[in-house]
Each structure stands twice: as C-alpha cells, then as structure tokens.
Amino acid sequence: MSKPLERYQKLGLKESLPRIHRYPLACKELSFILRGAYKKIPKNLQSLIFQDTLTAFRLLPEMQTRNAVLAAHLLLQSVEATLPKQKKNAAVTEYKNAMVAHKRRTKARQEENGSTQLPQDVLVHIFSFLDMQSLVSVGRVCWLWNIAASENNLWQAQYTTFFGNSDNDAMIKGRQIGRLVEDEGGYTLFWREAFKRAYLGSSSKKLKSSRGYCRDCNTIVWLDNMKCSNEHTGLNSENQQIKPVLPSQVVGYLLDDSLSMASSSDSDSDSDGGPFSRLWAYQRPLSKTQ
C-alpha cells in the first residue's frame, strides 16, 4: 500500500493550480484535505500541503473567474479552522495580499477591455478548442464572452462529442421541447439547450465529474471528456475503468487509500443535475442567427 505522501503527490494538485479551469476544484480538494486529514498525516506531508495552500493564494491574482475567488475563500476558511497559529497567520496574510492584487488586476483588465476587445469571431474560434466545462466557465466571465460561448455551432460540436452525431434525434427532441426556430434556411436547433437536456438526463455519472478514480492508474486522476487524462499503453480508452470522485472523497483516499464510493449513490446532492446544475445558472436564450 502506498503512503499518504505518495498518494498526495499523485493527486497532482500543485501542477493543477496554475491551470485556470482546474484551479477551483484543486482549491476545494485542498480545503477538504485540510479539514479532514491535516491533523492525521505526517509532518512532512503537512508541510507540503501548507506550501501548496500558499501557492494557491499566490496564484489567485492570475485567475479571472468568480469560481476561483469563491474556491480560494473556501480554502481560507479551512486554513483558519485547521492550521496552527503561525502558519495560519502566514496563509491569511498571503490570501489578503492576493485579493488586493486580484482586485487591482481585475480593475486594470476592465479598463483595458473598455477600449480593446477581441472580435467575436476570434473568441468563438478560441472557444472551439475548449471542453464542455471550460466552455461553460468562460461564458460566465463577462457578457461578451457569454455571447461567444453560446454560439450555436460550439454547442453542436459539444453535442456530437458527448452523444454522437445524432442530428435527427436532436431535431426530433427539439420539436418536442419547442427549441426549434424557423429561419430562411428552414429550422435551426438551439444546440445549447439540446445539450443541456441530454446532459442532465443522462444516466452516466461520469458526465458530472472532473475527477475520477482510474483503476488502471490506481489513483485519482483528472478526467478529459470522461476519460482518464493519463496515457494508457495498449488500453482502449473506451475500456477504461473510471469512477467519479467528489472533493470530499479525496480525504479518504489520502488517509487510507480507500474511496467510499458506495452509495455516493449517486445521491450526494446530485438531484436535478447535481453540482453541475449551477453550470446552467446563467443560461441566455440563443438569438436567431444573423
């Protein structure tokens, strides 16, 4: 059985923090680890987790999303509840400095964007390289990004990636839910709405997690389009054995190499779409194609 230090390093939190789309979840996992495992692990691992916590706060000014700020604040609460006085003071100071820097950078970006903004077609092209969760996240940055991230063609591509090229099925469902609009070229389907309904109605829990336990890697990994992001020599990606993992379950994995997946039953407040139902909180009706 591997040791807690080895399992923690396999989580890859330090490498994930600089990545904007992984930063919020990495902070949440650190938060749960601080609250549930910090006092039960060796001092060398405590030191490593403390350093990663400081790194998370130092990187905050580079993050542009509200989700990142909320995740950093959650991590701060765990710091205040768990760390000894000296380390807590150092971490709180780091957080406060990071928030000041974050506000300054945000203000500078807003002033800069007032006169300089990427053309809409350029934004759409850039967003075409994003996965689904990242596409939803960038749509919450600002109004202009929301318009670009709601481009119909982007969501048609996402639908095809997740559910296959089922144009006919999607068009039939579109008629049923009133999401087809008639234009000069015939009928246009609101692909974002079609994707949302198919996504929330899917029975596959893999669609609802960015983290999973890969039995082939024997560790918790980042998921990329429902697949382990690590390379598997000689293994078909369709045959990977993945179980979704919640941030709270990282604690059990770290302490005793176990994951209480049973009856995470898929409840864990996953009703009505679960944690990712918030992804759709800022949904905007798609306008007719110009």
C-alpha positions in Angstrom: 0.0 0.0 0.0 1.4 3.4 -0.9 2.0 6.0 1.7 -0.1 9.2 2.2 2.8 11.3 0.8 2.9 9.3 -2.4 -0.9 9.4 -2.8 -0.9 13.1 -2.3 1.7 13.7 -4.9 -0.3 11.5 -7.4 -3.3 13.9 -6.9 -1.3 16.5 -8.9 -2.7 19.5 -7.0 0.5 21.6 -7.3 0.6 21.0 -11.1 -3.2 21.7 -11.4 -3.3 25.0 -9.5 -1.8 27.2 -12.3 -4.5 26.0 -14.8 -7.4 28.3 -14.7 -10.0 25.6 -15.4 -8.6 23.3 -12.7 -7.8 25.9 -10.0 -11.3 26.0 -8.3 -11.5 22.2 -7.9 -7.9 21.9 -6.7 -8.6 24.6 -4.0 -11.7 22.7 -2.9 -9.8 19.4 -2.6 -7.1 21.2 -0.6 -9.8 22.6 1.6 -11.3 19.2 2.4 -7.8 17.8 3.0 -7.0 20.5 5.5 -10.2 19.9 7.4 -10.4 16.1 7.2 -6.8 14.9 7.1 -4.3 17.6 8.0 -4.0 16.6 11.7 -3.8 12.9 10.9 -0.9 12.9 8.4 2.9 13.0 8.8 4.6 16.4 9.4 6.4 16.2 6.0 3.1 16.0 4.2 1.6 18.7 6.4 4.4 21.0 5.3 3.8 20.1 1.6 0.1 20.8 1.9 0.8 24.1 3.6 3.2 25.1 0.8 0.5 24.2 -1.8 -2.0 26.3 0.1 0.3 29.3 -0.1 0.8 28.6 -3.8 -3.0 28.6 -4.3 -3.3 32.0 -2.7 -0.3 33.4 -4.7 -1.8 32.3 -8.0 -5.2 33.8 -7.2 -4.5 37.2 -8.9 -4.0 35.3 -12.2 -7.4 33.7 -12.1 -10.2 35.6 -13.8 -13.3 33.8 -12.7 -15.6 34.3 -9.7 -15.5 30.5 -9.2 -11.7 30.8 -8.5 -12.3 33.6 -5.9 -15.0 31.5 -4.1 -12.8 28.4 -4.1 -9.9 30.4 -2.6 -12.2 31.8 0.1 -13.4 28.3 0.9 -9.7 27.3 1.3 -9.1 30.3 3.5 -11.9 29.1 5.8 -10.3 25.7 6.1 -6.9 27.4 6.9 -8.5 29.4 9.7 -10.2 26.3 11.1 -7.2 24.0 10.9 -3.7 25.4 10.8 -1.7 26.3 13.9 -1.4 30.0 14.7 1.9 30.8 13.0 1.1 29.0 9.7 -2.5 30.3 9.8 -1.3 33.9 10.1 1.1 33.4 7.2 -1.6 31.9 5.0 -4.1 34.6 5.9 -1.6 37.3 5.0 -0.9 35.6 1.7 -4.6 35.5 1.0 -5.2 39.1 1.8 -2.3 40.2 -0.4 -3.6 38.0 -3.2 -7.1 39.5 -3.0 -5.7 43.1 -3.2 -3.6 42.1 -6.3 -6.6 40.3 -7.8 -8.9 43.4 -7.5 -6.2 45.6 -9.0 -5.7 43.3 -11.9 -9.5 42.9 -12.4 -9.9 46.7 -12.5 -7.0 47.1 -14.9 -8.5 44.4 -17.2 -11.9 46.1 -17.2 -10.3 49.5 -18.1 -8.2 47.8 -20.8 -11.2 45.9 -22.2 -13.1 49.1 -22.4 -11.0 50.1 -25.4 -9.6 46.8 -26.5 -11.7 43.7 -27.1 -11.1 40.6 -29.3 -13.5 40.3 -32.2 -16.4 38.0 -31.6 -15.4 35.5 -34.4 -11.9 35.3 -32.8 -13.4 34.5 -29.4 -15.6 31.8 -30.9 -12.6 30.3 -32.7 -10.6 30.2 -29.4 -13.6 28.7 -27.5 -13.9 26.0 -30.1 -10.8 24.3 -28.5 -12.4 24.1 -25.0 -14.0 21.2 -23.4 -17.6 21.5 -22.1 -16.9 22.6 -18.6 -14.4 25.2 -19.7 -16.8 26.5 -22.3 -19.5 27.0 -19.6 -16.9 28.7 -17.3 -15.7 31.2 -19.9 -19.4 32.1 -20.6 -19.6 33.4 -17.0 -16.6 35.8 -17.3 -18.5 38.7 -18.9 -21.4 39.5 -21.2 -19.3 39.5 -24.4 -17.7 36.1 -23.6 -21.2 34.8 -22.7 -22.4 35.7 -26.2 -19.4 34.0 -27.9 -19.6 30.9 -25.6 -23.3 30.5 -26.5 -22.6 30.3 -30.3 -24.8 27.6 -31.7 -22.0 25.8 -33.6 -19.9 25.4 -30.5 -22.7 23.5 -28.7 -23.4 21.4 -31.8 -19.8 20.3 -31.6 -20.1 19.5 -27.9 -23.3 17.5 -28.5 -21.5 15.4 -31.1 -18.5 14.9 -28.8 -20.6 13.7 -25.9 -23.6 11.9 -27.5 -22.5 11.1 -31.1 -23.7 12.6 -34.3 -27.4 12.3 -33.6 -28.8 15.2 -35.6 -32.1 13.6 -36.4 -32.7 12.6 -32.7 -31.8 16.0 -31.5 -34.1 17.7 -34.1 -37.0 15.5 -33.0 -36.4 16.3 -29.4 -36.1 20.0 -30.3 -39.6 19.9 -31.8 -40.9 18.3 -28.7 -39.5 20.9 -26.3 -40.1 23.9 -28.6 -36.4 24.7 -29.2 -36.6 24.8 -33.0 -36.9 28.2 -34.7 -37.7 28.7 -38.3 -35.5 30.9 -40.4 -34.7 31.4 -44.1 -32.8 28.1 -44.2 -35.5 26.1 -42.6 -35.3 25.1 -39.0 -32.4 25.8 -36.5 -32.0 23.9 -33.3 -30.8 25.5 -30.1 -27.9 23.1 -29.6 -27.0 24.5 -26.1 -30.5 23.6 -24.8 -30.4 20.2 -26.6 -27.0 19.5 -25.0 -28.2 20.6 -21.6 -31.3 18.4 -21.6 -29.3 15.4 -22.9 -26.6 16.0 -20.4 -28.8 16.4 -17.3 -31.0 13.4 -18.5 -28.0 11.1 -19.0 -27.7 8.2 -16.5 -24.0 8.3 -16.7 -22.5 9.8 -13.6 -19.2 10.2 -15.4 -20.6 13.3 -17.1 -20.8 15.0 -13.7 -17.2 15.0 -12.5 -13.9 16.4 -13.4 -12.1 13.9 -11.2 -12.3 10.1 -11.2 -10.6 7.1 -9.7 -8.8 5.2 -12.5 -8.4 1.6 -11.6 -5.7 1.2 -14.3 -3.7 4.1 -12.8 -4.7 3.1 -9.3 -5.1 6.7 -8.3 -7.4 9.8 -8.6 -7.0 11.5 -12.0 -8.3 14.4 -13.9 -10.9 13.5 -16.5 -10.8 14.7 -20.0 -14.1 14.2 -21.8 -15.0 11.4 -19.3 -11.7 9.7 -19.9 -8.5 9.5 -17.8 -6.1 12.2 -18.9 -3.1 9.9 -18.5 -1.8 7.8 -21.3 -2.5 4.1 -21.2 -0.3 2.0 -23.3 -2.2 -0.7 -25.2 -5.5 0.1 -23.5 -8.6 1.3 -25.4 -9.9 4.5 -23.9 -13.4 3.0 -24.1 -12.4 0.2 -21.8 -11.0 2.5 -19.0 -12.5 1.8 -15.6 -13.3 5.2 -14.1 -15.4 6.1 -11.0 -16.3 9.7 -10.4 -14.8 11.3 -7.3 -16.1 14.2 -5.2 -13.7 16.6 -3.5 -14.7 15.2 0.0 -13.7 11.7 -1.1 -10.1 12.7 -1.6 -9.7 12.7 2.1 -10.5 9.0 2.4 -8.1 8.2 -0.5 -5.3 10.2 1.1 -5.6 8.7 4.6 -6.1 5.0 3.9 -6.2 4.6 0.1 -9.9 3.9 0.1 -12.8 5.6 -1.6 -16.2 5.3 0.0 -17.9 5.3 -3.4 -20.7 3.1 -2.3 -23.9 4.9 -2.5 -22.2 8.1 -3.1 -25.2 6.6 -4.8 -25.1 8.8 -6.7 -27.0 11.0 -4.3 -24.6 13.5 -2.9 -27.0 16.2 -3.8 -27.0 15.3 -7.4 -30.7 15.6 -7.8 -31.8 17.7 -10.6 -28.4 17.7 -12.2 -26.3 17.8 -9.1 -23.4 20.2 -8.6 -23.2 21.0 -12.3 -26.7 22.3 -12.4 -25.1 25.5 -11.4 -23.3 25.5 -14.8 -26.6 26.5 -16.4 -27.5 29.3 -13.9 -26.6 32.0 -16.4 -28.3 30.5 -19.4 -29.3 33.0 -22.0 -31.7 32.2 -24.8 -29.9 32.0 -28.1 -30.8 34.6 -30.6 -31.6 33.8 -34.1 -28.6 33.5 -36.3 -27.8 36.8 -38.0 
